[in-house]
Amino acid sequence: MFDENTKMSGSLLFADSDDNGKLLRIKKYAGELIEFTKGMDFEAYQMNMKVNYACTFAFLQIGTLANRLQSEIQQKIGIPWRAVSTARNASVNGHSESHQRIIFSEIEKSIPMLIVNLEELIEAIG
């Protein structure tokens, strides 16, 4: 099922190509990161491989979308690039404990502020 903000391009599904559409999708993934890890400490996160993979995927999506934004918008939203890079490395090289620690730490400290920044920017662009 597709909504009006979704279109097909070849066999892949993409949101509208404007920056506002990308920002909305980044906000969605950031919110999912918070939801996936709600109530977890690092040990619980580390033991739950489904959550690990879901968080890695969400960070990969955030990084991909952010790379497609205009550079001035990229600078305004404060993407946690360290976590994006770590998620990429984790997906390629495996989920080491150090990768997991960085991703979990960034979810706790960077993602809430990213969401606030996104909300302000989306409202300003809106």
C-alpha positions as CSV (number, residue, x, y, z in Angstrom):
1,M,0.0,0.0,0.0
2,F,1.4,3.4,-1.0
3,D,0.5,6.9,0.2
4,E,0.6,10.1,-1.8
5,N,4.2,10.8,-0.7
6,T,5.5,7.5,-2.2
7,K,6.3,6.7,-5.8
8,M,7.9,3.8,-7.6
9,S,11.2,4.2,-9.5
10,G,12.1,1.0,-11.3
11,S,11.8,-1.7,-8.8
12,L,12.7,0.4,-5.8
13,L,10.5,2.5,-3.5
14,F,11.5,6.1,-2.9
15,A,9.9,9.0,-1.0
16,D,9.5,12.3,-2.7
17,S,12.9,13.5,-3.9
18,D,12.7,16.9,-2.3
19,D,14.7,17.7,0.9
20,N,11.5,17.9,3.0
21,G,10.6,14.3,2.1
22,K,14.1,13.1,2.9
23,L,14.0,15.0,6.3
24,L,10.7,13.3,7.1
25,R,12.1,9.9,6.3
26,I,15.3,10.6,8.4
27,K,13.0,11.6,11.3
28,K,11.0,8.4,10.9
29,Y,14.2,6.3,11.1
30,A,15.5,8.3,14.1
31,G,12.2,7.8,15.9
32,E,12.5,4.1,15.2
33,L,16.0,4.0,16.7
34,I,14.5,5.4,20.0
35,E,11.6,3.0,19.9
36,F,13.7,-0.1,19.1
37,T,16.0,0.6,22.1
38,K,13.4,1.9,24.6
39,G,14.0,0.6,28.1
40,M,17.3,-1.2,27.1
41,D,20.7,-0.8,28.6
42,F,23.7,-1.7,26.5
43,E,23.8,-5.3,27.7
44,A,20.2,-5.9,26.7
45,Y,20.9,-4.2,23.3
46,Q,24.0,-6.3,22.8
47,M,22.1,-9.5,23.4
48,N,19.3,-8.7,21.0
49,M,20.5,-9.3,17.5
50,K,17.2,-8.3,15.9
51,V,17.5,-4.9,17.5
52,N,21.2,-4.7,16.5
53,Y,20.3,-5.3,12.9
54,A,17.3,-3.0,12.9
55,C,19.4,-0.2,14.4
56,T,22.2,-0.7,11.9
57,F,19.7,-0.6,9.1
58,A,18.1,2.6,10.4
59,F,21.5,4.3,10.6
60,L,22.4,3.2,7.1
61,Q,19.1,4.7,5.8
62,I,19.7,7.9,7.7
63,G,23.2,8.2,6.2
64,T,22.0,7.4,2.7
65,L,19.2,10.0,2.9
66,A,21.4,12.6,4.5
67,N,24.0,12.2,1.8
68,R,21.3,13.2,-0.7
69,L,20.4,16.4,1.0
70,Q,21.7,19.8,0.0
71,S,24.9,20.4,1.9
72,E,23.6,23.5,3.8
73,I,20.7,21.3,5.1
74,Q,23.2,18.5,6.0
75,Q,25.1,21.0,8.2
76,K,21.9,22.2,10.0
77,I,20.6,18.9,11.2
78,G,23.6,17.4,13.0
79,I,23.6,13.9,11.5
80,P,25.6,11.6,13.9
81,W,28.1,10.7,11.2
82,R,30.3,8.6,13.5
83,A,27.4,6.3,14.1
84,V,26.4,6.2,10.4
85,S,30.0,5.2,9.6
86,T,30.0,2.6,12.4
87,A,26.7,1.1,11.2
88,R,28.1,0.8,7.7
89,N,31.3,-0.9,9.0
90,A,29.1,-3.2,11.2
91,S,27.0,-4.2,8.2
92,V,30.1,-5.0,6.2
93,N,32.4,-6.4,8.8
94,G,30.1,-7.8,11.4
95,H,28.6,-6.6,14.6
96,S,31.6,-6.3,16.9
97,E,31.1,-5.2,20.5
98,S,32.9,-1.9,19.7
99,H,30.5,-1.2,16.8
100,Q,27.5,-2.0,19.0
101,R,28.8,0.3,21.8
102,I,29.2,3.2,19.4
103,I,25.8,2.7,17.8
104,F,24.0,2.4,21.1
105,S,25.9,5.4,22.6
106,E,24.9,7.5,19.6
107,I,21.3,6.4,19.9
108,E,21.3,7.6,23.5
109,K,23.1,10.9,23.1
110,S,22.7,12.1,19.4
111,I,19.4,10.8,18.1
112,P,17.1,12.8,20.5
113,M,18.8,16.0,19.5
114,L,18.7,15.0,15.8
115,I,14.9,14.6,16.1
116,V,14.6,18.1,17.7
117,N,16.7,19.6,14.9
118,L,14.7,17.8,12.2
119,E,11.4,19.0,13.7
120,E,12.6,22.6,13.6
121,L,14.0,22.3,10.1
122,I,10.9,20.6,8.7
123,E,8.8,23.3,10.3
124,A,11.0,26.0,8.8
125,I,11.0,24.5,5.3
126,G,7.4,23.4,5.6
